[in-house]
Amino acid sequence: MMNLRMINLCLLVLTCLVFNAAKAEDYDCDPNVKIFREKESFERSVLQSNSIWFVQFCEKGNKNCKEYVPIFSRAAEITKGFYNFALVDMSSKGGQAIGEDYFTATLPVHYIFSPTSQPSKYYGELDLSKILQTLMNETVRTIQDRNKGKPDNKKEKEKKKEKGGMFAIH
């Protein structure tokens, strides 16, 4: 009787491990990667965001997509709070609707979404350091774009000094 319980417990544990491993491969168990299966949710979260997103378009079961899971998950984990990572599930109808707006003929495809520019396809290697460097470069570009047309405080102060300061007497 005790052996039967032990065998059942072992089978239950193994089933849970296999189930969780399979789900982890498509990011369902990764709290740092948001999964999109609906176009409205994607538009609201990514396209209307003030944040930078690194998005993977992928299908469940795609061998090439599974190869990138550890790198993608690690990048999402260590940049949490700075960047957002997402997966568009191209095996869902909603994911396919999202993918229609981007070149997704071969999967996986990666895009960077920034609040100050059009989405750009990521052509770099799927290497952790390359992804992080690309995101840092995008951050610099985003900050520069946000600052365009804004006066430089140092130059403004110098102009005010030349004109007699803030309270010029006429």
PyMOL commands that place a pseudoatom at each C-alpha (Angstrom):
pseudoatom trace, name=CA, resn=MET, resi=1, chain=A, elem=C, hetatm=0, pos=[0.000, 0.000, 0.000]
pseudoatom trace, name=CA, resn=MET, resi=2, chain=A, elem=C, hetatm=0, pos=[2.810, 2.413, 0.900]
pseudoatom trace, name=CA, resn=ASN, resi=3, chain=A, elem=C, hetatm=0, pos=[4.688, 1.577, -2.298]
pseudoatom trace, name=CA, resn=LEU, resi=4, chain=A, elem=C, hetatm=0, pos=[1.589, 2.287, -4.388]
pseudoatom trace, name=CA, resn=ARG, resi=5, chain=A, elem=C, hetatm=0, pos=[1.231, 5.714, -2.773]
pseudoatom trace, name=CA, resn=MET, resi=6, chain=A, elem=C, hetatm=0, pos=[4.898, 6.415, -3.346]
pseudoatom trace, name=CA, resn=ILE, resi=7, chain=A, elem=C, hetatm=0, pos=[4.617, 5.404, -7.012]
pseudoatom trace, name=CA, resn=ASN, resi=8, chain=A, elem=C, hetatm=0, pos=[1.520, 7.597, -7.472]
pseudoatom trace, name=CA, resn=LEU, resi=9, chain=A, elem=C, hetatm=0, pos=[3.296, 10.517, -5.807]
pseudoatom trace, name=CA, resn=CYS, resi=10, chain=A, elem=C, hetatm=0, pos=[6.340, 10.050, -8.058]
pseudoatom trace, name=CA, resn=LEU, resi=11, chain=A, elem=C, hetatm=0, pos=[4.111, 9.896, -11.150]
pseudoatom trace, name=CA, resn=LEU, resi=12, chain=A, elem=C, hetatm=0, pos=[2.312, 13.037, -10.056]
pseudoatom trace, name=CA, resn=VAL, resi=13, chain=A, elem=C, hetatm=0, pos=[5.607, 14.886, -9.527]
pseudoatom trace, name=CA, resn=LEU, resi=14, chain=A, elem=C, hetatm=0, pos=[6.952, 13.715, -12.897]
pseudoatom trace, name=CA, resn=THR, resi=15, chain=A, elem=C, hetatm=0, pos=[3.743, 14.748, -14.654]
pseudoatom trace, name=CA, resn=CYS, resi=16, chain=A, elem=C, hetatm=0, pos=[3.956, 18.218, -13.090]
pseudoatom trace, name=CA, resn=LEU, resi=17, chain=A, elem=C, hetatm=0, pos=[7.605, 18.559, -14.070]
pseudoatom trace, name=CA, resn=VAL, resi=18, chain=A, elem=C, hetatm=0, pos=[6.946, 17.534, -17.669]
pseudoatom trace, name=CA, resn=PHE, resi=19, chain=A, elem=C, hetatm=0, pos=[3.888, 19.796, -17.893]
pseudoatom trace, name=CA, resn=ASN, resi=20, chain=A, elem=C, hetatm=0, pos=[5.781, 22.783, -16.491]
pseudoatom trace, name=CA, resn=ALA, resi=21, chain=A, elem=C, hetatm=0, pos=[8.796, 22.161, -18.712]
pseudoatom trace, name=CA, resn=ALA, resi=22, chain=A, elem=C, hetatm=0, pos=[6.576, 22.091, -21.794]
pseudoatom trace, name=CA, resn=LYS, resi=23, chain=A, elem=C, hetatm=0, pos=[4.828, 25.290, -20.758]
pseudoatom trace, name=CA, resn=ALA, resi=24, chain=A, elem=C, hetatm=0, pos=[8.121, 27.007, -19.986]
pseudoatom trace, name=CA, resn=GLU, resi=25, chain=A, elem=C, hetatm=0, pos=[9.237, 26.395, -23.543]
pseudoatom trace, name=CA, resn=ASP, resi=26, chain=A, elem=C, hetatm=0, pos=[6.501, 28.672, -24.817]
pseudoatom trace, name=CA, resn=TYR, resi=27, chain=A, elem=C, hetatm=0, pos=[6.930, 31.191, -21.980]
pseudoatom trace, name=CA, resn=ASP, resi=28, chain=A, elem=C, hetatm=0, pos=[3.650, 30.434, -20.225]
pseudoatom trace, name=CA, resn=CYS, resi=29, chain=A, elem=C, hetatm=0, pos=[5.545, 29.977, -16.954]
pseudoatom trace, name=CA, resn=ASP, resi=30, chain=A, elem=C, hetatm=0, pos=[7.819, 32.988, -17.351]
pseudoatom trace, name=CA, resn=PRO, resi=31, chain=A, elem=C, hetatm=0, pos=[6.470, 35.945, -15.336]
pseudoatom trace, name=CA, resn=ASN, resi=32, chain=A, elem=C, hetatm=0, pos=[8.892, 38.312, -17.110]
pseudoatom trace, name=CA, resn=VAL, resi=33, chain=A, elem=C, hetatm=0, pos=[7.570, 37.636, -20.625]
pseudoatom trace, name=CA, resn=LYS, resi=34, chain=A, elem=C, hetatm=0, pos=[4.080, 38.855, -21.503]
pseudoatom trace, name=CA, resn=ILE, resi=35, chain=A, elem=C, hetatm=0, pos=[2.238, 36.677, -23.997]
pseudoatom trace, name=CA, resn=PHE, resi=36, chain=A, elem=C, hetatm=0, pos=[-0.128, 38.247, -26.496]
pseudoatom trace, name=CA, resn=ARG, resi=37, chain=A, elem=C, hetatm=0, pos=[-2.885, 36.275, -28.175]
pseudoatom trace, name=CA, resn=GLU, resi=38, chain=A, elem=C, hetatm=0, pos=[-5.246, 39.223, -28.794]
pseudoatom trace, name=CA, resn=LYS, resi=39, chain=A, elem=C, hetatm=0, pos=[-4.585, 42.197, -31.053]
pseudoatom trace, name=CA, resn=GLU, resi=40, chain=A, elem=C, hetatm=0, pos=[-6.391, 44.724, -28.827]
pseudoatom trace, name=CA, resn=SER, resi=41, chain=A, elem=C, hetatm=0, pos=[-4.309, 43.750, -25.815]
pseudoatom trace, name=CA, resn=PHE, resi=42, chain=A, elem=C, hetatm=0, pos=[-1.094, 44.042, -27.867]
pseudoatom trace, name=CA, resn=GLU, resi=43, chain=A, elem=C, hetatm=0, pos=[-2.038, 47.478, -29.179]
pseudoatom trace, name=CA, resn=ARG, resi=44, chain=A, elem=C, hetatm=0, pos=[-2.955, 48.731, -25.719]
pseudoatom trace, name=CA, resn=SER, resi=45, chain=A, elem=C, hetatm=0, pos=[0.133, 47.335, -23.976]
pseudoatom trace, name=CA, resn=VAL, resi=46, chain=A, elem=C, hetatm=0, pos=[2.866, 47.702, -26.605]
pseudoatom trace, name=CA, resn=LEU, resi=47, chain=A, elem=C, hetatm=0, pos=[1.854, 50.228, -29.257]
pseudoatom trace, name=CA, resn=GLN, resi=48, chain=A, elem=C, hetatm=0, pos=[0.428, 52.769, -26.802]
pseudoatom trace, name=CA, resn=SER, resi=49, chain=A, elem=C, hetatm=0, pos=[3.257, 52.338, -24.303]
pseudoatom trace, name=CA, resn=ASN, resi=50, chain=A, elem=C, hetatm=0, pos=[5.905, 54.831, -23.229]
pseudoatom trace, name=CA, resn=SER, resi=51, chain=A, elem=C, hetatm=0, pos=[8.313, 51.940, -22.729]
pseudoatom trace, name=CA, resn=ILE, resi=52, chain=A, elem=C, hetatm=0, pos=[10.667, 49.976, -24.943]
pseudoatom trace, name=CA, resn=TRP, resi=53, chain=A, elem=C, hetatm=0, pos=[9.506, 46.471, -25.839]
pseudoatom trace, name=CA, resn=PHE, resi=54, chain=A, elem=C, hetatm=0, pos=[11.472, 43.558, -27.289]
pseudoatom trace, name=CA, resn=VAL, resi=55, chain=A, elem=C, hetatm=0, pos=[8.911, 41.313, -28.958]
pseudoatom trace, name=CA, resn=GLN, resi=56, chain=A, elem=C, hetatm=0, pos=[9.284, 37.821, -30.348]
pseudoatom trace, name=CA, resn=PHE, resi=57, chain=A, elem=C, hetatm=0, pos=[6.766, 36.556, -32.904]
pseudoatom trace, name=CA, resn=CYS, resi=58, chain=A, elem=C, hetatm=0, pos=[6.648, 32.796, -32.549]
pseudoatom trace, name=CA, resn=GLU, resi=59, chain=A, elem=C, hetatm=0, pos=[4.527, 29.647, -32.786]
pseudoatom trace, name=CA, resn=LYS, resi=60, chain=A, elem=C, hetatm=0, pos=[4.177, 26.971, -30.146]
pseudoatom trace, name=CA, resn=GLY, resi=61, chain=A, elem=C, hetatm=0, pos=[6.214, 23.932, -31.065]
pseudoatom trace, name=CA, resn=ASN, resi=62, chain=A, elem=C, hetatm=0, pos=[8.482, 25.805, -33.506]
pseudoatom trace, name=CA, resn=LYS, resi=63, chain=A, elem=C, hetatm=0, pos=[11.965, 24.319, -32.997]
pseudoatom trace, name=CA, resn=ASN, resi=64, chain=A, elem=C, hetatm=0, pos=[13.743, 27.605, -33.730]
pseudoatom trace, name=CA, resn=CYS, resi=65, chain=A, elem=C, hetatm=0, pos=[11.557, 29.463, -31.250]
pseudoatom trace, name=CA, resn=LYS, resi=66, chain=A, elem=C, hetatm=0, pos=[12.300, 26.939, -28.505]
pseudoatom trace, name=CA, resn=GLU, resi=67, chain=A, elem=C, hetatm=0, pos=[16.051, 27.413, -28.991]
pseudoatom trace, name=CA, resn=TYR, resi=68, chain=A, elem=C, hetatm=0, pos=[15.780, 31.054, -27.923]
pseudoatom trace, name=CA, resn=VAL, resi=69, chain=A, elem=C, hetatm=0, pos=[13.717, 30.531, -24.779]
pseudoatom trace, name=CA, resn=PRO, resi=70, chain=A, elem=C, hetatm=0, pos=[16.655, 30.542, -22.324]
pseudoatom trace, name=CA, resn=ILE, resi=71, chain=A, elem=C, hetatm=0, pos=[18.251, 33.668, -23.826]
pseudoatom trace, name=CA, resn=PHE, resi=72, chain=A, elem=C, hetatm=0, pos=[14.971, 35.545, -24.175]
pseudoatom trace, name=CA, resn=SER, resi=73, chain=A, elem=C, hetatm=0, pos=[13.866, 34.619, -20.650]
pseudoatom trace, name=CA, resn=ARG, resi=74, chain=A, elem=C, hetatm=0, pos=[17.232, 35.572, -19.150]
pseudoatom trace, name=CA, resn=ALA, resi=75, chain=A, elem=C, hetatm=0, pos=[17.221, 38.947, -20.922]
pseudoatom trace, name=CA, resn=ALA, resi=76, chain=A, elem=C, hetatm=0, pos=[13.685, 39.589, -19.655]
pseudoatom trace, name=CA, resn=GLU, resi=77, chain=A, elem=C, hetatm=0, pos=[14.659, 38.611, -16.124]
pseudoatom trace, name=CA, resn=ILE, resi=78, chain=A, elem=C, hetatm=0, pos=[17.745, 40.807, -15.787]
pseudoatom trace, name=CA, resn=THR, resi=79, chain=A, elem=C, hetatm=0, pos=[16.193, 43.867, -17.457]
pseudoatom trace, name=CA, resn=LYS, resi=80, chain=A, elem=C, hetatm=0, pos=[12.906, 43.694, -15.542]
pseudoatom trace, name=CA, resn=GLY, resi=81, chain=A, elem=C, hetatm=0, pos=[11.742, 47.197, -14.714]
pseudoatom trace, name=CA, resn=PHE, resi=82, chain=A, elem=C, hetatm=0, pos=[13.778, 48.730, -17.535]
pseudoatom trace, name=CA, resn=TYR, resi=83, chain=A, elem=C, hetatm=0, pos=[12.435, 46.966, -20.633]
pseudoatom trace, name=CA, resn=ASN, resi=84, chain=A, elem=C, hetatm=0, pos=[9.447, 44.827, -21.480]
pseudoatom trace, name=CA, resn=PHE, resi=85, chain=A, elem=C, hetatm=0, pos=[9.667, 41.468, -23.225]
pseudoatom trace, name=CA, resn=ALA, resi=86, chain=A, elem=C, hetatm=0, pos=[6.772, 39.846, -24.996]
pseudoatom trace, name=CA, resn=LEU, resi=87, chain=A, elem=C, hetatm=0, pos=[5.878, 36.932, -27.178]
pseudoatom trace, name=CA, resn=VAL, resi=88, chain=A, elem=C, hetatm=0, pos=[3.194, 37.124, -29.844]
pseudoatom trace, name=CA, resn=ASP, resi=89, chain=A, elem=C, hetatm=0, pos=[1.678, 33.657, -30.108]
pseudoatom trace, name=CA, resn=MET, resi=90, chain=A, elem=C, hetatm=0, pos=[1.387, 33.229, -33.875]
pseudoatom trace, name=CA, resn=SER, resi=91, chain=A, elem=C, hetatm=0, pos=[-0.460, 29.940, -33.410]
pseudoatom trace, name=CA, resn=SER, resi=92, chain=A, elem=C, hetatm=0, pos=[-3.490, 31.905, -32.160]
pseudoatom trace, name=CA, resn=LYS, resi=93, chain=A, elem=C, hetatm=0, pos=[-5.865, 33.865, -34.418]
pseudoatom trace, name=CA, resn=GLY, resi=94, chain=A, elem=C, hetatm=0, pos=[-5.155, 37.039, -32.441]
pseudoatom trace, name=CA, resn=GLY, resi=95, chain=A, elem=C, hetatm=0, pos=[-1.413, 36.500, -32.794]
pseudoatom trace, name=CA, resn=GLN, resi=96, chain=A, elem=C, hetatm=0, pos=[-1.799, 36.058, -36.539]
pseudoatom trace, name=CA, resn=ALA, resi=97, chain=A, elem=C, hetatm=0, pos=[-3.780, 39.306, -36.684]
pseudoatom trace, name=CA, resn=ILE, resi=98, chain=A, elem=C, hetatm=0, pos=[-0.928, 41.093, -34.893]
pseudoatom trace, name=CA, resn=GLY, resi=99, chain=A, elem=C, hetatm=0, pos=[1.646, 39.459, -37.170]
pseudoatom trace, name=CA, resn=GLU, resi=100, chain=A, elem=C, hetatm=0, pos=[-0.104, 40.716, -40.313]
pseudoatom trace, name=CA, resn=ASP, resi=101, chain=A, elem=C, hetatm=0, pos=[1.265, 44.194, -39.576]
pseudoatom trace, name=CA, resn=TYR, resi=102, chain=A, elem=C, hetatm=0, pos=[4.870, 42.952, -39.426]
pseudoatom trace, name=CA, resn=PHE, resi=103, chain=A, elem=C, hetatm=0, pos=[6.967, 40.732, -41.641]
pseudoatom trace, name=CA, resn=THR, resi=104, chain=A, elem=C, hetatm=0, pos=[6.533, 37.371, -39.949]
pseudoatom trace, name=CA, resn=ALA, resi=105, chain=A, elem=C, hetatm=0, pos=[6.929, 34.917, -42.833]
pseudoatom trace, name=CA, resn=THR, resi=106, chain=A, elem=C, hetatm=0, pos=[9.763, 33.087, -41.087]
pseudoatom trace, name=CA, resn=LEU, resi=107, chain=A, elem=C, hetatm=0, pos=[9.662, 32.517, -37.368]
pseudoatom trace, name=CA, resn=PRO, resi=108, chain=A, elem=C, hetatm=0, pos=[10.908, 33.524, -34.954]
pseudoatom trace, name=CA, resn=VAL, resi=109, chain=A, elem=C, hetatm=0, pos=[11.015, 37.224, -35.803]
pseudoatom trace, name=CA, resn=HIS, resi=110, chain=A, elem=C, hetatm=0, pos=[12.030, 39.876, -33.286]
pseudoatom trace, name=CA, resn=TYR, resi=111, chain=A, elem=C, hetatm=0, pos=[11.016, 43.525, -33.204]
pseudoatom trace, name=CA, resn=ILE, resi=112, chain=A, elem=C, hetatm=0, pos=[11.881, 46.445, -30.979]
pseudoatom trace, name=CA, resn=PHE, resi=113, chain=A, elem=C, hetatm=0, pos=[9.004, 48.790, -30.202]
pseudoatom trace, name=CA, resn=SER, resi=114, chain=A, elem=C, hetatm=0, pos=[9.941, 52.239, -28.948]
pseudoatom trace, name=CA, resn=PRO, resi=115, chain=A, elem=C, hetatm=0, pos=[7.629, 55.100, -27.987]
pseudoatom trace, name=CA, resn=THR, resi=116, chain=A, elem=C, hetatm=0, pos=[9.473, 57.599, -30.199]
pseudoatom trace, name=CA, resn=SER, resi=117, chain=A, elem=C, hetatm=0, pos=[9.964, 55.616, -33.415]
pseudoatom trace, name=CA, resn=GLN, resi=118, chain=A, elem=C, hetatm=0, pos=[8.449, 53.044, -35.714]
pseudoatom trace, name=CA, resn=PRO, resi=119, chain=A, elem=C, hetatm=0, pos=[8.893, 49.370, -34.784]
pseudoatom trace, name=CA, resn=SER, resi=120, chain=A, elem=C, hetatm=0, pos=[12.186, 48.028, -36.057]
pseudoatom trace, name=CA, resn=LYS, resi=121, chain=A, elem=C, hetatm=0, pos=[13.105, 44.486, -36.888]
pseudoatom trace, name=CA, resn=TYR, resi=122, chain=A, elem=C, hetatm=0, pos=[15.966, 43.104, -34.812]
pseudoatom trace, name=CA, resn=TYR, resi=123, chain=A, elem=C, hetatm=0, pos=[18.556, 41.546, -37.106]
pseudoatom trace, name=CA, resn=GLY, resi=124, chain=A, elem=C, hetatm=0, pos=[21.221, 40.950, -34.482]
pseudoatom trace, name=CA, resn=GLU, resi=125, chain=A, elem=C, hetatm=0, pos=[22.307, 37.658, -33.063]
pseudoatom trace, name=CA, resn=LEU, resi=126, chain=A, elem=C, hetatm=0, pos=[20.128, 36.182, -30.385]
pseudoatom trace, name=CA, resn=ASP, resi=127, chain=A, elem=C, hetatm=0, pos=[22.900, 36.483, -27.885]
pseudoatom trace, name=CA, resn=LEU, resi=128, chain=A, elem=C, hetatm=0, pos=[22.262, 37.944, -24.436]
pseudoatom trace, name=CA, resn=SER, resi=129, chain=A, elem=C, hetatm=0, pos=[24.941, 40.631, -24.634]
pseudoatom trace, name=CA, resn=LYS, resi=130, chain=A, elem=C, hetatm=0, pos=[23.890, 41.671, -28.169]
pseudoatom trace, name=CA, resn=ILE, resi=131, chain=A, elem=C, hetatm=0, pos=[20.245, 41.999, -27.140]
pseudoatom trace, name=CA, resn=LEU, resi=132, chain=A, elem=C, hetatm=0, pos=[21.186, 44.050, -24.073]
pseudoatom trace, name=CA, resn=GLN, resi=133, chain=A, elem=C, hetatm=0, pos=[23.471, 46.316, -26.108]
pseudoatom trace, name=CA, resn=THR, resi=134, chain=A, elem=C, hetatm=0, pos=[20.724, 46.874, -28.684]
pseudoatom trace, name=CA, resn=LEU, resi=135, chain=A, elem=C, hetatm=0, pos=[18.242, 47.782, -25.945]
pseudoatom trace, name=CA, resn=MET, resi=136, chain=A, elem=C, hetatm=0, pos=[20.704, 50.233, -24.379]
pseudoatom trace, name=CA, resn=ASN, resi=137, chain=A, elem=C, hetatm=0, pos=[21.267, 51.842, -27.791]
pseudoatom trace, name=CA, resn=GLU, resi=138, chain=A, elem=C, hetatm=0, pos=[17.499, 52.122, -28.245]
pseudoatom trace, name=CA, resn=THR, resi=139, chain=A, elem=C, hetatm=0, pos=[17.252, 53.782, -24.835]
pseudoatom trace, name=CA, resn=VAL, resi=140, chain=A, elem=C, hetatm=0, pos=[19.793, 56.429, -25.841]
pseudoatom trace, name=CA, resn=ARG, resi=141, chain=A, elem=C, hetatm=0, pos=[17.961, 57.013, -29.134]
pseudoatom trace, name=CA, resn=THR, resi=142, chain=A, elem=C, hetatm=0, pos=[14.616, 57.320, -27.331]
pseudoatom trace, name=CA, resn=ILE, resi=143, chain=A, elem=C, hetatm=0, pos=[15.998, 59.837, -24.843]
pseudoatom trace, name=CA, resn=GLN, resi=144, chain=A, elem=C, hetatm=0, pos=[17.563, 61.878, -27.652]
pseudoatom trace, name=CA, resn=ASP, resi=145, chain=A, elem=C, hetatm=0, pos=[14.281, 61.825, -29.591]
pseudoatom trace, name=CA, resn=ARG, resi=146, chain=A, elem=C, hetatm=0, pos=[12.349, 62.982, -26.542]
pseudoatom trace, name=CA, resn=ASN, resi=147, chain=A, elem=C, hetatm=0, pos=[14.807, 65.830, -26.044]
pseudoatom trace, name=CA, resn=LYS, resi=148, chain=A, elem=C, hetatm=0, pos=[14.692, 67.100, -29.648]
pseudoatom trace, name=CA, resn=GLY, resi=149, chain=A, elem=C, hetatm=0, pos=[13.457, 70.660, -29.840]
pseudoatom trace, name=CA, resn=LYS, resi=150, chain=A, elem=C, hetatm=0, pos=[13.801, 71.187, -26.100]
pseudoatom trace, name=CA, resn=PRO, resi=151, chain=A, elem=C, hetatm=0, pos=[16.079, 74.033, -25.009]
pseudoatom trace, name=CA, resn=ASP, resi=152, chain=A, elem=C, hetatm=0, pos=[19.389, 73.191, -23.406]
pseudoatom trace, name=CA, resn=ASN, resi=153, chain=A, elem=C, hetatm=0, pos=[19.294, 74.715, -19.891]
pseudoatom trace, name=CA, resn=LYS, resi=154, chain=A, elem=C, hetatm=0, pos=[22.928, 75.848, -20.003]
pseudoatom trace, name=CA, resn=LYS, resi=155, chain=A, elem=C, hetatm=0, pos=[22.415, 77.717, -23.296]
pseudoatom trace, name=CA, resn=GLU, resi=156, chain=A, elem=C, hetatm=0, pos=[19.163, 79.252, -22.039]
pseudoatom trace, name=CA, resn=LYS, resi=157, chain=A, elem=C, hetatm=0, pos=[20.870, 80.555, -18.877]
pseudoatom trace, name=CA, resn=GLU, resi=158, chain=A, elem=C, hetatm=0, pos=[23.653, 82.116, -20.965]
pseudoatom trace, name=CA, resn=LYS, resi=159, chain=A, elem=C, hetatm=0, pos=[21.089, 83.848, -23.209]
pseudoatom trace, name=CA, resn=LYS, resi=160, chain=A, elem=C, hetatm=0, pos=[19.274, 85.240, -20.160]
pseudoatom trace, name=CA, resn=LYS, resi=161, chain=A, elem=C, hetatm=0, pos=[22.562, 86.523, -18.714]
pseudoatom trace, name=CA, resn=GLU, resi=162, chain=A, elem=C, hetatm=0, pos=[23.354, 88.309, -21.990]
pseudoatom trace, name=CA, resn=LYS, resi=163, chain=A, elem=C, hetatm=0, pos=[19.935, 89.966, -21.963]
pseudoatom trace, name=CA, resn=GLY, resi=164, chain=A, elem=C, hetatm=0, pos=[20.351, 91.199, -18.415]
pseudoatom trace, name=CA, resn=GLY, resi=165, chain=A, elem=C, hetatm=0, pos=[19.184, 88.177, -16.462]
pseudoatom trace, name=CA, resn=MET, resi=166, chain=A, elem=C, hetatm=0, pos=[15.696, 87.169, -15.635]
pseudoatom trace, name=CA, resn=PHE, resi=167, chain=A, elem=C, hetatm=0, pos=[14.732, 90.649, -14.389]
pseudoatom trace, name=CA, resn=ALA, resi=168, chain=A, elem=C, hetatm=0, pos=[16.124, 92.982, -16.987]
pseudoatom trace, name=CA, resn=ILE, resi=169, chain=A, elem=C, hetatm=0, pos=[15.512, 96.667, -16.377]
pseudoatom trace, name=CA, resn=HIS, resi=170, chain=A, elem=C, hetatm=0, pos=[14.241, 98.563, -19.387]
for i in range(1, 170): cmd.bond("trace and resi %d" % i, "trace and resi %d" % (i + 1))
show_as sticks, trace
zoom trace
